[in-house]
């Protein structure tokens, strides 16, 4: 079984990637949707994990068939998102603009005009990594707090073949090709301060597993552990915090929706906690409205918790 998986992984990151590079974006995304629908008809761990994760989303019927249907939709979206990682080195400003529309760009411009930088706060919702090329190729100087894909080689080393570990290195190389400056969430935040104090854009996934400080906030009708660091950073720099969400249409095209900024974050610990809770509330609303955009990440965090890593839900 491992040999078959390794062969498929190799094909995906070599001949399949080169095939995708030759296709127009519409055809590439259609191919990804077709693969997603095909995989959704075959029992597999990813599909089962997302169907189980659907139990955690308010409003999803307590019915195995309904959860499986939602997981199949999420698998189609996941395949498109994963294929886009193959395209990262080939993205240009023109190609990215054709794939992603930016709604609320005036809010970002207004925030930057204040001279204290702007934090784009998002969750692992939809094709969240496409925020980087959407903003970077639109002409903004952007820094991104990132957890390298290779970190999973340390977090989940058991049972991982050399082929799988190598693909994570290749994925990280593709992410490094994007028009942003990456700042590791596991290292110093000095570059993040430099970004904001220079009046630039900083992207942060607030629901990620990085950072040392966590805070328990209401999320999806439960209590979840979110990183406190982003809002503490906002309190220290005075930057604007704009929640944003990447939404995908049925044809594969995306819209980056930039919302109204959160109230200004104060310098106290309590201020950062309150701002994190406000962001979690907005993310919760987005997930309930489009649960298929979040099931992959939710299933991943549940899997990580089962493997001994920090739990997402408290």
N, C-alpha and C positions, 0 to 999 in steps of 0.2 A: 504493500500500500504506500509506504513512504517513497519507494522508487518511482511509482506512478506520479505521486504528488510532486516530487522533485523534477521529474521530466516536464510536467505541465508548467511548473514555475519557470523553468529554463525557457520553454517555448514562449511563455508570456512576455518575458523580459528581453527576448532576442528576436526570433523571426516574427512573432506577433506584433511586437513593438514597431518593427520596421514596416510591416504591412500597414499599421495604423498611421505611420508617418506619411504614407503615400496617399491616404484617403482624404477627401474633403471632410471638414468637421461634421457636416450633417450625416455623411455616410458612416463616419467613425462612431458617432453617438448612436446611430441606428443599429450598428453592429453590436455595440455594448448593450443596448436595450434587448436585442435578440438573445444575447448570451445570458442576460439576467433572467429573461422569461424561461429559457431552457433550464437554467440551474434551479429555478423555482419549482420545476416539476420533478426534480430529483431530490430525494431525502439527503440532506447534508447538515453538518454541524452549524454552519453560519445561519442557514435558514431557521433551524430549530432554535438557535440562540436568540434570534430576533423575534420569533414568535413568542418565546418565553418573556423577553423584555417588554413586549406589548402589554403584559399584565400590569406594568408599573405606570402606564399612561392613563390618566383619568379620561373617561368617556369611551374607551375602547371596550366593546362588548365582551362580557365574560363568556366567550364562546370560542372553542378551538378553531373552528372554521374561519371565523372572522379574524382571529389573530394570525392564522396562517396566510390569509389573503393579504393582510396588511404587511406581513413579513415578505411576501413575494413582491409586493410593490416596492418595499424598501430595498430588496435585493437588486431590482432593476436600477434603482437610483444609485445604489452602491457601485454597481458595475460601471455606470457612466462616470462616477466620481473617481473610481480607481483608474479608469482609462485616461482621464485627464492628467493624472500624474505622469503617464507615459508621454503626454504632449508638452509638458512644462518646458523642455529645452527648445521647442519649436514655436512657442507663443511669441507673437509680435504685438505691438500696440493695435494694429488694424485687426488682426485675428482675434485678439482678446475682446475688443470692442464689439465684434460681431457675435461673440459668444455670451457676453455679459453686459447688461444694461445697469447703470447706476442710478437708482432712485433716491433722492434726498442728497444729492451732491452739494446743493446749496447749503445744507446744514454743515457739511464738512468744511466748506470754504469759509462760512461765517465763523466757525470755531477756530480755524487757523488764523483768521484775520485778527483774533484777539492776542496773538503773539505768544501763547503759552503752550502751543502744541495741541494735538488732538489724539485721544485714545479711542480706537475702534475696538469696542468690547463685544465679543461674540462667543458663542458656544460651538461645540462640534455638531452643528446643525446644518444639514445639507452639505454642499460642496464648499465647506468653510475655507479650504486651502486656496480656492479660486479667488478669495478676497485679495490675496497678495498680488497676483498678476493684474487683477481688475484695477487696483489702486496704483500699483507701481507703473503699469503701462499707460495709465491715464495721466502721467506726468507728475505725480506726487512723490516726494521722498519719504519712503516708508521703512520702518524697522519692524521686525516681527519677533516677539518672544516665542521661541520654538523649543519643542522637545524633539531632538533628532530621531528619525525613524530607527536609527541603530540602537537607541536606548532599549528597545525590546529584546535585543540580544543579551542584555544584562538582566532585564526584568523577568523574561521568560526563556531562560536558556535551555530548560529541560526539553528533550525530544525535538530540538530544532536542528535540522541538518545544515550542513555547510551551504547548500544551495539556497535555503531559505534565509540564512543569515546574510549571504551575499546580496540577495535581492533587496534587503533592507538598506544595505550600503548604497546600492544603485538608486533606490528611491530617494535617499538623502542627497545624493549627487544631483538628482533632478530638481529637488527642492532648492538646492543652492543655486540653480541656474535662474531662479526667479528674480525679478527686479526689486529685491528688498535686501536689507541687511539683517541677518539672523542674529538674535541674542539668545543664548541658551538659558532656559528657565532654571537650569541646575547650576548656573555660575553667577558671576557678578552682574548686577543690574546697572553698572556704571554707564554702559552704552545706551540703555533705555532712558536714563536721566539726560544724557547728552542729546538724544533724539528730541525729547519733549522741550527741553530748554532751548533747542535750536528752532523751535516752532514747526516741527515736522509731525508725521503721523506714526503712531505706534499701534500695532495690532496685537491683541491679547485674547487668548481663549480662557475665559474666566472659570469654566467648568473643568479645566484640565487637571492632570494629576501632579503637575510640577509645583515648585515653591514649598517653602518650609511651613508657612503659616496657613491654617485652614479655619474656616468658620462654618458653623452649622446654620443653614438657612432653609426656610420653607421652599420646597420645589416638588412639583407634580403631586401635591397632596401629601408629601412625606417630608422628611428632613434630610438634606444632602450636604455633603462637605464640599464647599467651594474654596478656591484659593483667595486668600485675603490680600495677597501682595499687590495685585493690580490697582485696587482702590486705595491702598496705602500709598502707592506711587502717585496716583492722581492727587491725593491729599497733600503730598509733599511738593508737587510741581505746580498745582493749580490748573492743570490741563482740563479741557473739556472731555467728558466721557460720553461717547455716542454708541449706544447699542446698535448692532447691525446684524442682518440675517441674509444668507444666500439662499434664494428660493429657485427651484427648477420647474420649468413648464414641461408639458408632455413631450414636446419636440426636442428636449435636451437643453434648450437655451435657458439662461439664468438671469435673475434680477438681484442685484445687491441692494437691499433695502436698508438705508441709513435712517434711523429713527431720531426723534428729538433727543437732545442730550439729557442725561440725568441731572438732578440738582447738583450744584457745585459741591464737591467733596471736601469736607473740612479736614484739619490735620490730626484730629484725635482718632484713637483706635475705634471708638464707638461710631465715628463718622464713616470709617471704611466699612465697618460691619453693616451699617444701614444701607450704604450704597451697593454693597454686594447683594444684599437681600432684594433691593429694588431691581437690580439686573436679573437675578434669578427669577423674579416674578415675571419679567418681560419674556425671558427665555421659556419659562413654563407655559405662558400663553401661546407662544409660537409652536412649541412642541405639541400641545393639545390640539391646535388648529391643523398641524401637518405632522402627525406622529411618524410617518414613514421617513421623514427627513432626519430623525434622531435615533431610530431603532438600532442602527449599526453601532453607534457610539455607546448607547445604553447597554447593549449586549456585551460589548467589549469591556466596559467597566465592571459589569457583573462577573464576567469571566476572570478579569484580573483579581477581583476580590476573592473569588473561589480559589485562585492560585496563591493566595497568601498576601497579596498587595493590599494597600489601604482601601477600605470599602468606600463606595460612592455615597450610598444611603447610610445614614447613621442609625 
